[in-house]
Amino acid sequence: MEKVRVSKLMSEQGLCSRREADAYIERGWVFVNGERVTELGTRVDPSSKITLNKAAQASQLARVTILLNKPIGYVSGQAEQGYKPAASLIKAESQVRGDLARERFTPMHLRGLAPAGRLDIDSQGLLVLTQDGRIAKQLIGENSAVDKEYLVRVKGGLSKAGLALLNHGLSLDGEALRPAQVGWLNQDQLRFVLRQGKKRQIRRMCELVGLEVVGLKRIRIGRVKLGDLPVGQWRYLREEETF
């Protein structure tokens, strides 16, 4: 069996991101089958047992994940075309009152904080920002099985055939889309559940069946719901919460 890099195997096993793995290896925090590994690029058998020492585990526990109700007009990632990034909303005064998490806000929680997935500038709702490479991989990795739920207000007529296509049968960028769950909530609002995140996917899907999206809100990622978190405010992911 072909050997693989330790950092790649650590990422595949969900221990951390590859970048974090390299940092842990350099610090001597990684053990393969009980033997400490300190050389970057070390290759091992894919069936190897990898463990982290207590320092690495403590480092991971210190990483925060934040849930933000992103308003319209903010971009998910880096600032662009004069628009502010969603991360600029993460400050003490915009933390929701009564946040039940054990963490207290500190500027250290902004270091390396990155969105795990996108939400378009003209969309609002649940956006996850995290310092934890394991969570980012879980939510946006190629094989992510975490679904996302959206409320989508639309204009235009939709036939039964069009609704069937939204559920399965459309292609974007020359690639067939994975099956989705799409149904009417009321006269002008659809509920979408997707396990995919192509750029502006829902808006483009709707265009293909003759609908115009006039409002889009993400209300759930996996088992974590937006709930009553106010627009523009945020809270920490709690210890007992998992996606």
TILUM-265855 format. One record per residue: x negated, y, z negated of N, C-alpha, C, O, CB in turn; residue in one letter. Coordinates in steps of 0.02 Angstrom, whole numbers, plus 50000, padded with zeros to 5 digits. Glycine has a CB too. Layout:
<atoms>
XYZXYZXYZXYZXYZA...
</atoms>
This chain:
<atoms>
499584994050000500005000050000499565006350000499075006649963500485000049938M499735011250041499325017250048499355021449985499885022549956499545021350109E498775023849963498745027949903498975035049918498925037449974498035027949874K499235038449866499495045249874499165049849822498905047449771500275045449866V499175056249836498895061149788499305061049724499915060349725498875068249819R498955061749668499295061749603499815067349600500365066349575498785062549546V499635073249626500105078949623500745077549663501285079449642499765085349649S500665074249720501255072449761501695067449724502305068049724501035069549830K501375062549693501755057449656502115060549596502685058649581501285051849633L501795065349562502105068649505502725072449528503235072449493501605073449471M502675075749585503255079449612503815074649631504395075949617503035083649674S503635069049664504135064249685504485061049625505075059249628503825058749728E504115060249570504415057349510504795062449468505075060649416503875054149468Q504815068749491505195073949457504865076549394505195079649352505865071249440G504205075349386503865077749326503745085249328503775088549276503195074049318L503615087849387503475095049395503375096349470503425091849511502835097249354C503245102649487503095104349556502365102549571501975101349525503235111849570S502185102449635501495100749653501005106049625500465104249601501415100349729R501195112349628500755117649602500645116649527500085117249502501055124649616R501185115249491501115113949419500685107749407500285107649361501815113049387E500775102649448500385096449440499635097949446499235095449406500595091249493A499445102049495498735103649503498475107349442497915106149419498635108049566D498885111849414498665115549354498585110849295498115111549256499185121149337A499045106049288498995101349233498385096749240498045095249191499645096949229Y498245094649302497675090349315497025094049296496585091249264497655088149389I496975100449318496375104349303496265105149227495695105549204496435111249335E496815105249189496755106049117496645099349081496545099149020497385109449089R496675093849119496585087349088497195084849051497145081049003495995087549041G497785087049073498415085349039498765079249069499295077349045498885091349040W498475076349122498815071049160498455064349151497845063949155498865072949235V498855059149140498565052449132498915047649181499525047649187498655049849059F498505043749216498765038649263498585031849235497995030049227498465039649335V499105028049219499015021449188498555021949126498135017649113498705016349239N498655027449089498285028449027497605031749035497285033348985498185021948994G497375032849097496725035849109496805043149129497195044849173496335031949164E496415047549095496465054749111496215056149182495705053449203496065058849060R496585060349218496385062449286496215069849284496615073949260496955060949339V495625071749309495425078749308495225081449377495115087449385494845079649261T495185077049427494975079149495495585080349539496005075849548494515073749527E495645086449565496175087849613496075083549675495505082449696496195095549633L496605081049703496555076949763496475069549749496435065549795495985079249805G496435067749684496385060649666496985056849695497555059049690496345059749589T496845051049725497375046949754497465040549713496975037649690497215045149828R498095038549704498245032649663498785028549697499105030749744498465034749592V498885022549672499415018149697500095021249680500185023749625499345011049666D500565021249727501225024249715501605021249655502065024449628501655023549776P501425015249635501775012149578501465014049511501675011449459501775004549586S500965018449511500615020349450501085023749400501555027249419500035024949466S500945022749336501325026049283500965032449263500385032449243501405021349220K501315038049271501025044649255501335047349191501945047249183501125049649314I500905049649146501145052749084500805059449075500245060549099501015048149023T501135063949039500865070549023500725070948949501085067948909501345076249046L500205074648931500075075348859500545080548828500945083648863499335077348847N500495081448762500975085748727500925093048748501425096648747500865085248652K500325095248768500245102248790500645103548853500965108748860499505103748802A500635098748900501025099448961501765099348946502155103248975500835093849012A501975094848902502675094348884502915100848851503475103148864502795088448836Q502495103748808502675110048775502725115648825503165119948821502165111848720A502275115548875502285120648927502935120348966503225125548984501685119748974S503165114248980503795113449017504385115648975504855118749002503885106149038Q504385114148910504935116048867504995123648862505545126348853504845113148797L504435127148869504435134448863504715137948925504845143948923503735136948849A504805134248979505045137249041505795138449037506175134149013504875132749102R506025144149061506735145749057507075145149125506755145749177506835152849029V507725144049123508155144149182508735148849166509045148449113508415136949201T508875153249212509365158549202509935157949252509825156549311509035165549208I510555158949229511145159049271511385166149277511535169549227511715154449241L511435168549339511635175449353512265175549395512335171549441511075179349388L512725180049378513295181249423513085186849470513175192749455513955183149382N512795184949526512515189849573513055194049605513535191349633512105186249627K512985200649602513465204949638513315205249713512765203449734513465212049608P513795207549751513675209049822513165214749825513175219249783514355211049859I512725214549876512255220049885511565218649859511115222849866512515226149853G511465212849828510805210849805510575204749845510975200349860510805209249728Y509925204549861509665198749896509415193649845509225195449789509085200749944V509425187249864509245182049817508505182049799508315181149742509435175249845S508085183149851507365182649841507015189349839507205193749801507065178349895G506505190149882506105196249883506515202149910506965201249951505475195249925Q506355208049885506695214149909506605214749985506065213250011506415220549873A507125217050019507085217850091507545223350115508105224050089507245211250128E507315227150164507715232450196508045237050144508625239150152508255229350241Q507675238650092507945243350043508415240249991508645243749946508295248750077G508555233649997508995230449950508595227449892508045224949902509415224949985Y508885227749833508545225249773508615217649767509125214849788508815228749710K508105214449739508165207149726508605205849665508625209949619507475203949716P508935200149665509375198449609508995198249543509275199749490509695191649622A508345196349545507955195849484507885202549448507745202749388507255193149499A507995208149484507945214749452508505215849402508475220449361507955220249506S509015211649404509575212149356509425208549290509795209349242510215209249387L508875204749289508725200849228508345205449180507735206149185508305194449245I508705208349134508415212649082508855212049020509415209449023508365220149106K508595214348964508935213248900509645216048900510105212848874508545216548844A509745221848930510405225148926510935221748969511535222948960510345232348946E510725217549017511235214249059511345206949039511715203349072511025214549133S511015204748985511145198048959511845198048928512015202648890510605195848906Q512245192948944512935192848920512945192548843512545189048812513325186848950V513395196148813513455196048740513695189148718514125186148749513945201648715R513405186748664513615180248639513285174448674513515168748668514355179648644G512725175648711512355170148743512165165148688511845166948638511725172748781D512355158848698512265153848645511585150348647511435146148605512805148648651L511155152048696510505148748702510055150748644510145155948613510175150548769A509555146448631509095147848576508565152948594508255155848550508765141448553R508445154048660507925158748681508125165948667508715167848670507785157748756E507625169948651507695177248647507335180148708506785177948725507415180148580R507645185048740507355187748801506685191048787506595194848740507825192848833F506205189448831505535192448830505315193348902505495189348945505025188048789T504925198648916504675199548985504295193549012504245192749073504225205648988P504035189248968503695183148991504175178649031503945174749072503425179148931M504815179249019505305175149054505405177349127505745174049166505975175349017H505105183049145505155185349214504565182849256504595183049318505175192949217L504035180549223503445178249260503585171749296503785166749265502845177449212R503495171749361503605165649400504345163749406504495158249428503235159949369G504795168249387505515166849393505715167349466505615172549498505935171749348L506005162149493506175162049565506865159049575507075154649537505645158049605A507225161349627507885158449640507835151349666507425149849709508265162749691P508255146949639508285139949662508875139549710509415137149692508355134849602A508765141749771509305142049820509485149249834509315153749795509915138149796G509835150349890510005157249909510745158549902511155153949901509775158549982R510905164849898511595167149901511565173649941511215178349921511925168249829L511925174049997511855179650044511985186350010512325186749959512325178750102D511715191650041511795198350014512525200350007512705204049962511425203350058I512955197950054513655199750051514085194450017514695194150027513925201050122D513755190249977514115185149937513965186349863513455189449845513905177949958S514405183949820514295184649748514375177949714514575172949745514775189849718Q514215177849649514325171749611513695168849581513195172349573514655166649654G513725162449566513205159049527512555158449566512525155449619513455152249507L512025161349537511345160749564510905158349508510915161049453511095167549595L510515153149522510055150349473509355153049486509105152649542510055142549475V509035155749434508335157849438507955153949385508185153449328508255165649427L507385151149404507045146749357506285147449360506005149249412507235139549371T505965145949304505235145249300505025137949306504435136349307504965148349235Q505515133549309505405126349304505425123049373505955122749405505925123149258D504845120749396504815117649462505245111449469505475109749524504115115849479G505375107949413505795101949416506505103749434506835100149472505775098149348R506755109249406507445111349421507495113949492507975112449527507685116749371I506995117749514507005120149583507025114349632507405114449680506385124449597A506625109249619506605103349663507285099749662507525097349714506045098449642K507595099349603508235096049597508775099549638509215096349667508445095649524Q508755106249639509285110149671509165111349745509645111749784509365116649636L508535112049766508415113949835507955109149873507775110449930508115120949838I507765103649841507365098649876507745095749935508365095849936507155093049828G507375093149983507685090550045508225085350030508725085050065507145087350089E508115081349979508585075949964509035077549905509285073049871508205069549951N509135083949892509555085949835510255083149841510575083649894509575093649829S510495080149787511175077449786511645081849745512205079849730511175070349757A511415087849728511815092449687512285096349732512065099649779511355097249646V512935096049718513395099749761513535106749734513445108049674514055095849768D513755111049779513905118049761514615119549784514825117649839513395122949794K514985123049741515685124449756515785132049766515515136149729516145121949698E516185133649817516285140649837517035142049846517415137649868515905142349902Y517245148149829517905150649847517795155449906517405160149901518265154249786L518165154249961518035157950022518685161050048519135157450068517715153350076V518715167750048519305171250075519205172350149518675174850170519425178050037R519705170550189519615170750262520195174350296520735175150267519555163650290V520065176550358520585179350402520595175150466520075172950490520455186950418K521195174150492521265170450554521655164050545521795162050488520585168950583G521845160850600522225154650598521765148550600521225148650630522715154350655G521985143250566521585137150564522045131150576522515129950538521205136450496L521895127450629522285121450645522065115650601521555116050567522215119650720S522455110150602522255104150565521605101450593521185098950555522805098750569K521525101950658520905099550689520315103850667519765101250655520965099750766A520435110350660519905114850637519705113350566519115113450549520135122150642G520195111850523520055110050454519665103550450519205102750410520705109550413L519845098850493519485092450495518755093550515518305090250488519825087550545A518645098150563517955099550584517545102750528516945101350521517955104150645L517865106950487517505109950431517275104550382516745105150351517955115150395L517675099450375517495093950330516945089650359516505087250322518105089650315N516955088450424516425084550455516495084950531517035084050559516455077150432H515925086350564515935086450636515615092550667515525092850728516625085950660G515425097550626515105103550653514345102750653514055098850615515315109750612L514025106650697513295106850700513065114050697513395118550724513025103250764S512485115250665512175121850665511435120850681511115116150657512265125350595L511165125350721510455125150740510275118450770509715115950761510015126550678D510735115550808510605109250842510595103150796510365097850816509955109750876G510845103950736510835098450687511535097350659511865102050637510335099950630E511755091050659512415089350631512415090750556511945088950520512595081950644A512935094050532512985095650461513215089550421513575085250447513475101450449L512995089250359513225083850315513975084750301514225090350306512825083750248R514335079450285515035080150268515135085150210514725085450164515345073350249P515675088950213515845093750161516555092150136516905087950165515805101150188A516745095450083517445095050060517745101950066517535106650032517495092349985Q518235102750111518525109250123519285108550123519565104150156518275112250190V519625112850086520355112750084520625119550064520265123750037520605107250036G521275120550077521595126950060521735127349985521975122549955522245127850100W521595133049955521805134549886522455138449886522895137249845521265138449849L522515143049933523125146949943523125149350016522725147050056523175153049893N523565154050032523665155950103523035158650136522935157750197524195161150108Q522605162050098522025165050131521355163050099520845166350110522095172550130D521365157750059520745155850025520615148450030521045144250016520785157949952Q519995146850052519775139950057519285138350001518935142749975519445138650126L519265131949982518765129449933518285125049972518485120250004519105125549874R517645126749968517105122850000516685119449947516515122549897516665127450046F516515113149958516005109749917515485106949965515635102850008516325103949872V514865109349958514325107550004513745104349966513635105749907514075113650043L513365100150001512735097549975512165099650022511695095850033512745089849967R512235105550049511765107950099511725115450092512185118550064511975105850172Q511195118550116511135125750107510805129350165510325132950156510755127150045G511065128350225510805131950283510975139350276511475141250244511075129050350K510575143550307510675150750303511375152650328511565150950384510135154450342K511745156250286512425158650303512865152950328513265153850373512385164250356R512785147150299513115141050325513865141650326514175140150377512915135050283Q514165143750271514905143950269515185148950318515675147550353515145145650198I514885154850322515115159950370515065157350442515525158450482514715166450362R514515154050457514425151450525514895145650540515145145050596513695149250536R515015141350490515495135950499516185138850515516535136450559515525131450436M516375143950477517045146950487517095150150556517615149550589517185152250432C516565153550578516575156550645516695151350699517055152650748515905160150658E516415145350690516485140050740517205137650748517385134850800516035134150722L517615138650696518325136550701518795142550703519395141850692518505132050641V518515148550719518935154450730519135158250669519615162150671519535152350765G518795157350614518945161050552518425166350538517835165550555519005156150492L518635171750506518165176850482518155176650406518685176950374518365183950508E517565176250377517505176250304517505183450279517105187550302516855172650281V517955185050233517995191850206517795191950132517755197350103518705194650214V517675186250103517445185950034517185179050018517495174050037518005187849985G516605178649982516315172149967516015172449897515615176849881515765170150020L516205167549856515975167449787515785160249768516185155649777516525170149738K515175159249743514975152549720515165151949646514995156149605514205151349730R515525146549630515775145849561515485139849524515605139049464516535145249563I515115135649559514835129749525514235127049562514215127149624515375124149519R513725124749524513155121149552513095114749510512925115149451512485125449551I513225108949540513215102749503513735102949447514325104249459512525101349474G513505101749385513955101749328513995108549293514345109449244513745096449277R513625113449319513595120049287514055124849322513995125949383512865122749286V514515127849284515015132349313514865139649297514555141249246515715130549287K515075144049342515015151249331515425153349270515215157549230515235155149394L516025150449265516465151949209516645159349207516785162349259516145149949143G516645162249147516855169249139516265174049134516325179549107517295169949078D515685171949160515105176349160515245182549203515405181849262514475172549186L515205188649174515385194649213514895195949270514315194049268515405200649167P515135199249322514725201049379514145205449356514235210249318515145204749434V513535203749379512945207549362512625205649296512115208549277513115214749360G512925200949260512645198749196512375191649202512505188149250513175199249140Q511985189549151511635183149155511615179949085511735183149034510925184049183W511455173449086511345169849024510835164349038510705162649095512015166848996R510555161548984510095156048990510475149449000511025148548973509635155548929Y510175144849039510425137949042510315134948973509755135248947510075133749099L510835132048944510765129448876510455122448876510465118948926511455129148842R510185120648818509835114248812510265108248833510015103548865509615113248741E510915108548816511345102848830511625102848901511965098148920511915102748781E511475108048940511735108649009511255105549058510645106649055511865116049026E511525101749105511125099049160511525099649224512135099449224510925091649146T511145100249278511475100949344511695094149370511985093649424511005104249394F
</atoms>
